Amino acid sequence: MSPERTEDPSLSRIGAFSDGVFAFAMTLLILAIRIPHPTDDDAGRGLLSILTSEWRSYVAFALSFVLVGINWTNHRVMWSKFQRSDHQLVWLNLLYLMLGVAFMPIPTAVLGAWLGSSDNTNQVVAAVFYGIAATIGGLSYNLVWWYGAHVAKLTHPELSPRVRRAHTMAWGVAPLVGAALTLLAFFNPGLAVAGFVILVLAYVLPLPRLVALGRQGLRGG
């Protein structure tokens, strides 16, 4: 019988700290949504009109909440593959938390405020700013994994090279797609944001499994 695997205490502390950053950043996202008050200058428009006009902020909030949530789930998976940590891994993880997590409320608020603006240039800037932030976050995440899994060899011994490569390939796609959508934002910011929405939905919804089940159903029929 193999000995029970125990987690490195430093990994537990880093994971707990990271969870706290994720939770705080996801909570801050809600601050991008305006709360109307009767004393506001535009209160005469009516509450329903004001609430519906904030749809851009709702979209930006939902998009970023799910995006950061996906990052959280991936981060937990990645952290479970490590057997130990070192000084460089700690600092790379802090870099990722700063760029890919804690900073996201800023581009979210900007996107919610400027998406759909009458000035197309401002829309482009907002969508590109959001895309750059998401892409840099994905790159910094992959940097943590590359260092821990391939450079410092900090993963558990039972993690096979095949599984390690599978994680590397799966996680490496995200910043490439983010970069492509950021380039698209220069020409069509609305379509780029829609692309980010489709991207997070593709991750949340088990699309490959649904397609496979659909094919099985067609074959069975």
C-alpha positions as CSV (number, residue, x, y, z in Angstrom):
1,M,0.0,0.0,0.0
2,S,1.4,3.4,-1.0
3,P,1.9,6.0,1.7
4,E,-0.8,8.6,2.1
5,R,0.2,11.8,0.2
6,T,0.4,14.8,2.4
7,E,0.3,18.4,1.1
8,D,3.2,20.8,1.6
9,P,2.2,23.3,4.3
10,S,3.5,26.1,2.2
11,L,1.2,25.0,-0.7
12,S,-1.7,25.1,1.7
13,R,-1.0,28.6,2.8
14,I,-0.4,29.8,-0.8
15,G,-3.7,28.1,-1.9
16,A,-5.6,29.7,0.9
17,F,-4.2,33.1,0.2
18,S,-5.0,32.8,-3.5
19,D,-8.6,31.8,-2.7
20,G,-8.9,34.9,-0.6
21,V,-7.7,37.1,-3.5
22,F,-10.1,35.4,-5.9
23,A,-13.0,35.9,-3.5
24,F,-12.2,39.6,-2.9
25,A,-11.7,40.3,-6.6
26,M,-15.0,38.6,-7.6
27,T,-16.8,40.6,-4.9
28,L,-15.3,43.9,-6.1
29,L,-16.7,43.3,-9.6
30,I,-20.1,44.2,-8.4
31,L,-19.0,47.8,-7.7
32,A,-19.0,48.5,-11.5
33,I,-22.8,48.4,-11.4
34,R,-24.5,51.7,-10.6
35,I,-27.1,51.8,-7.8
36,P,-29.7,54.5,-8.8
37,H,-31.0,56.9,-6.1
38,P,-34.0,59.3,-6.2
39,T,-31.6,62.2,-5.7
40,D,-29.6,61.5,-8.9
41,D,-29.7,64.1,-11.7
42,D,-31.3,61.6,-14.1
43,A,-33.9,60.3,-11.6
44,G,-36.6,61.9,-13.7
45,R,-36.1,59.3,-16.4
46,G,-37.7,56.7,-14.1
47,L,-36.1,53.8,-12.3
48,L,-36.9,51.2,-15.0
49,S,-35.2,53.3,-17.7
50,I,-32.1,53.8,-15.5
51,L,-31.9,50.1,-14.6
52,T,-32.2,48.9,-18.2
53,S,-29.7,51.4,-19.4
54,E,-27.1,49.7,-17.2
55,W,-27.2,46.5,-19.3
56,R,-23.6,47.0,-20.4
57,S,-22.4,46.9,-16.8
58,Y,-24.5,43.8,-16.2
59,V,-22.9,42.1,-19.2
60,A,-19.4,43.1,-18.1
61,F,-20.0,42.0,-14.6
62,A,-21.3,38.5,-15.6
63,L,-18.5,38.0,-18.1
64,S,-15.8,38.9,-15.7
65,F,-17.4,37.0,-12.8
66,V,-17.5,33.8,-14.8
67,L,-14.0,34.4,-16.3
68,V,-12.4,34.9,-12.9
69,G,-14.4,31.9,-11.6
70,I,-13.0,29.8,-14.4
71,N,-9.5,31.0,-13.4
72,W,-10.2,30.0,-9.8
73,T,-11.2,26.4,-10.8
74,N,-8.2,26.1,-13.0
75,H,-5.9,27.5,-10.3
76,R,-7.2,24.9,-7.9
77,V,-6.6,22.1,-10.4
78,M,-3.1,23.4,-11.1
79,W,-2.2,23.7,-7.4
80,S,-3.3,20.1,-6.8
81,K,-0.7,18.9,-9.2
82,F,2.2,20.5,-7.3
83,Q,4.0,18.5,-4.6
84,R,6.0,21.4,-3.2
85,S,6.7,25.1,-3.8
86,D,9.8,27.3,-4.0
87,H,10.5,31.0,-3.8
88,Q,10.1,31.6,-7.5
89,L,6.7,29.8,-7.6
90,V,5.4,32.0,-4.8
91,W,6.3,35.2,-6.6
92,L,5.1,34.0,-10.0
93,N,1.8,33.1,-8.3
94,L,1.6,36.6,-6.8
95,L,2.3,38.1,-10.2
96,Y,-0.6,36.1,-11.6
97,L,-2.9,37.1,-8.8
98,M,-2.1,40.7,-9.4
99,L,-2.4,40.8,-13.2
100,G,-5.0,38.1,-13.8
101,V,-7.3,38.4,-10.8
102,A,-7.0,41.5,-8.6
103,F,-6.7,43.9,-11.5
104,M,-9.8,42.6,-13.4
105,P,-12.4,44.8,-11.7
106,I,-10.8,47.8,-13.4
107,P,-11.2,46.7,-17.1
108,T,-14.6,45.3,-16.1
109,A,-15.8,48.7,-14.9
110,V,-14.3,50.4,-18.0
111,L,-15.9,48.0,-20.4
112,G,-19.3,48.4,-18.7
113,A,-19.1,52.1,-18.9
114,W,-17.9,52.5,-22.5
115,L,-19.3,49.5,-24.4
116,G,-22.0,50.9,-26.7
117,S,-20.7,54.4,-26.5
118,S,-21.6,56.8,-29.4
119,D,-17.9,57.2,-29.9
120,N,-16.6,54.1,-31.6
121,T,-13.0,54.9,-30.7
122,N,-13.8,54.8,-27.0
123,Q,-15.6,51.5,-27.5
124,V,-12.4,50.1,-29.2
125,V,-10.2,51.3,-26.4
126,A,-12.5,49.8,-23.7
127,A,-12.7,46.4,-25.5
128,V,-9.0,46.3,-26.3
129,F,-8.2,47.3,-22.7
130,Y,-10.3,44.4,-21.4
131,G,-8.9,42.0,-23.9
132,I,-5.3,42.9,-23.0
133,A,-6.0,42.4,-19.3
134,A,-7.6,39.0,-19.9
135,T,-4.8,37.9,-22.2
136,I,-2.0,39.0,-19.8
137,G,-3.9,37.2,-17.0
138,G,-3.9,34.0,-19.1
139,L,-0.2,34.4,-19.9
140,S,0.7,34.9,-16.3
141,Y,-1.3,31.8,-15.3
142,N,0.6,29.7,-17.9
143,L,3.9,31.2,-16.6
144,V,3.1,29.7,-13.2
145,W,2.3,26.3,-14.7
146,W,5.3,26.3,-17.0
147,Y,7.7,27.1,-14.2
148,G,6.2,24.7,-11.7
149,A,5.6,21.8,-14.1
150,H,8.4,22.1,-16.6
151,V,11.2,24.2,-15.2
152,A,11.4,23.5,-11.5
153,K,9.7,20.1,-11.7
154,L,7.5,20.7,-8.6
155,T,4.6,18.4,-9.6
156,H,3.8,15.1,-8.0
157,P,5.9,12.2,-9.2
158,E,2.8,10.2,-10.3
159,L,1.8,13.0,-12.7
160,S,2.6,11.4,-16.0
161,P,4.2,13.4,-18.9
162,R,1.1,12.8,-21.0
163,V,-1.2,14.4,-18.4
164,R,1.3,17.2,-17.9
165,R,1.4,18.0,-21.6
166,A,-2.4,17.8,-21.7
167,H,-2.7,20.5,-19.1
168,T,-0.1,22.6,-20.8
169,M,-1.9,22.4,-24.1
170,A,-5.3,23.0,-22.7
171,W,-4.3,26.0,-20.6
172,G,-2.1,27.4,-23.3
173,V,-5.0,28.0,-25.7
174,A,-6.7,30.6,-23.5
175,P,-4.2,33.5,-24.0
176,L,-4.0,32.8,-27.7
177,V,-7.8,33.1,-28.1
178,G,-7.7,36.2,-25.9
179,A,-5.0,37.8,-28.1
180,A,-7.1,37.0,-31.2
181,L,-10.2,38.5,-29.7
182,T,-8.2,41.6,-28.6
183,L,-7.1,42.1,-32.2
184,L,-10.7,41.7,-33.3
185,A,-11.7,44.5,-30.9
186,F,-9.7,47.0,-33.0
187,F,-12.1,46.4,-35.8
188,N,-15.4,45.4,-34.1
189,P,-15.4,45.8,-30.3
190,G,-18.9,44.4,-29.9
191,L,-18.1,41.2,-31.7
192,A,-14.9,40.8,-29.7
193,V,-16.9,41.1,-26.4
194,A,-19.4,38.6,-27.8
195,G,-16.4,36.3,-28.5
196,F,-15.3,36.5,-24.9
197,V,-18.9,35.6,-23.8
198,I,-18.9,32.6,-26.1
199,L,-15.5,31.6,-24.8
200,V,-16.6,31.5,-21.2
201,L,-19.9,29.7,-22.1
202,A,-17.9,27.1,-24.0
203,Y,-16.0,26.4,-20.8
204,V,-18.9,26.5,-18.4
205,L,-21.2,24.4,-20.7
206,P,-19.9,20.9,-21.4
207,L,-20.2,21.5,-25.2
208,P,-17.9,18.6,-26.3
209,R,-19.8,16.2,-24.1
210,L,-23.2,17.6,-25.4
211,V,-22.0,17.2,-29.0
212,A,-20.8,13.6,-28.3
213,L,-24.1,12.8,-26.7
214,G,-25.9,14.3,-29.6
215,R,-24.0,12.2,-32.1
216,Q,-24.7,9.1,-30.0
217,G,-28.4,9.9,-30.1
218,L,-28.3,10.3,-33.8
219,R,-26.5,7.0,-34.3
220,G,-28.9,5.3,-31.9
221,G,-31.9,6.7,-33.8
